[in-house]
């Protein structure tokens, strides 16, 4: 099966007129969400460090570093913006991608779009097609606790390099053979270890995927070569990143655009800036603590039952930093109990190390539950069943099960909630006028004639 060829043909032949309006509208919501968290991430420690490194080694000023106040080469702009976009772990996720698509797609679209004078309509086209290929590859790899993620690979980095490359290939209008070259080039730069979750290197995975996608597309445009069958080849992408060759090439190409992955299963926008694997549990905990008015000092223990895969992602049972707290079920439950809200300001070193928080963390137990895995398989894509049980010292017990976390396409953030999140993130970098202007431009993306106009608003100054 010529899987790589079929992907390339889909990329070249699919235009804006083939994309349903629902996919375009969803893409604009995700784009806005990603820009917001990128702005906020640009002033986070990992964002600041990467932006400073890029500034020190700045190339030709072709593309804006969001929130950085300067321009650099398109690969380095994509690198900085991708890292900032994932820095807070507040960016969207997708059930088929098993990762965070916008944070490796939007930086590519913004960087190459600005450098080559791409319109907003072309930007949406590239974003949607990049996500479509990412998601279908994710489906075909049959990702599981035993497969790609179970082996320690981070899908945002590994699959993200595919999607970023496809988005770049579409923006650069590569011919049928050139996208195959680009995918081949990108396959040799796909990497990302889940051991680095809870550190600054985790968001670097998105930055690397975005930069590698830009470089692969630019090299292919110049005639750089690679294997033409990199997806399906004997030593190709699917073989390398699957467990015992458990992958399905037919799934990758058999349903391209039928339906588009932005329509079904849709995309998840995050209400909490932490690992998506904790979100169902957070929804449950917040409902219990608010409804029952539970006081932390009355708590004997907290038990959280999760699908086994999430226990391999939420790896910090004794967190010591804010970054580790994002990948700690124990901290997420403790801070939800203590603060009755979970936002950017909760994930700090000080909050994690607070004596009261640490005391409550010790009373939280996370249990991988195979029965929830079975239940998940009977539910819609994106389900993340979790059961939270709070036991009090007086013997009372409260239990709540949540199958779909807030932000799932079936329980989406409202426009008001999305705009509130965006403004909260963006106003840390942009003026109120620039915030309002950026919202208007992204919500009317099809009317933008040159993406540089949007970049001029987002570049900000320091």
PyMOL commands that set and color helices and strands:
alter all, ss='L'
color gray80, all
select helices_A, chain A and resi 3-13+16-18+21-41+45-56+74-86+102-115+120-140+155-171+176-187+194-196+200-221+237-240+249-254+276-292+296-298+308-311+322-325+329-339+344-346+349-353+355-361+370-377+409-411+415-426+432-443+445-447+452-458
alter helices_A, ss='H'
color red, helices_A
select strands_A, chain A and resi 63-64+71-72+299-306+364-368+386-392+397-402
alter strands_A, ss='S'
color yellow, strands_A
deselect
rebuild
show_as cartoon
